[in-house]
Amino acid sequence: MEHPHFQPGTLWPAILRQTEHALRCGALRSIETTQTLIEDRGIRFLIRQVSSLARKEEARQVPGDNETGKGGTRNAFNPFLPYDPDLFVADLSDTHLALLNKFNVIDHHLLIVTRCFKSQDALLDLADFAAWAACMAEFDGLGFYNGGAQAGASQHHKHLQIVPLPLAESGPPIPIESVLEFADMEGSIGRLPGLPFRHAFAYLERGLAASTQAAHAALDCYHALLEAVGLRAIEVNGELHQSASYNLLITARWMLLVPRSSERVEGISVNALGFAGSLFVRDAAQMQVIRGLGPITALERVAISPIA
């Protein structure tokens, strides 16, 4: 079935228009945050204390929500099938659509959702990178993926995400970018100094543009990063999945992949944005935990030891 796709130059106005509508009708919640900067190993981490995290966690406990049950199975509820029309932004392609994130803590946060059900544990494919590229051609953004429950994925239906830049009012648009110039590259794959956990970094030579060639190059880079950190493809019910959870960050210029060992540190949930230098805490007590550990140590606790 063919779907009408958005026209170039119309995505950002559609985001603004739908945000206004969703706030007016209550599909989006008003958000109260306080922000703190904590510098650690040359990175100015942005820590947001967010009251809506408590509401989101409460919502996850509603009977029928997408929680893991006995035997590791998921309950049947799927917020994307059907999706809330008040959160719909645009048809990106025949395979993906864009929705506003109902529980957003960053303004204009988009979910890039597959039309048909695909597992969040499935490997990313060409259509996924093409959908990201379509958005990045419209505005400067940071794409991210929580590959599996231990990486912070709260829904089992495959959904990529993108937030507009900059993340902070001062400093680099993405806090982690302050150390990118010191990347230790071996060929096309490198490591970032001061990150004491397994990860792999690469520049996108072609850039992530809205073209098939650029999407293919990004997909190849993604596979190279998976191999560099020791993750492999495994077949599950005829679909290729990753062998362990991981987070992926992607911009129009570079990509960073981090395998995960756990979803939380001292009760604080960490998703892909943590590795961009943006952490979220629920209250002052969790803020003190991050201060005491230091952001880098907090990330180290949920990641995996470097390859010897």
Beta strands, then each sheet from edge to edge (+ up, - down):
strand 1: 33-40
strand 2: 43-50
strand 3: 88-91
strand 4: 96-100
strand 5: 110-114
strand 6: 141-147
strand 7: 159-164
strand 8: 184-186
strand 9: 189-191
strand 10: 200-203
strand 11: 233-236
strand 12: 239-242
strand 13: 246-250
strand 14: 254-259
strand 15: 264-265
strand 16: 268-269
strand 17: 278-281
sheet 1: 1+ 2- 17-
sheet 2: 3+ 4- 5+ 7- 6+ 13- 14+ 10-
sheet 3: 8+ 9-
sheet 4: 11+ 12-
sheet 5: 15+ 16-
end
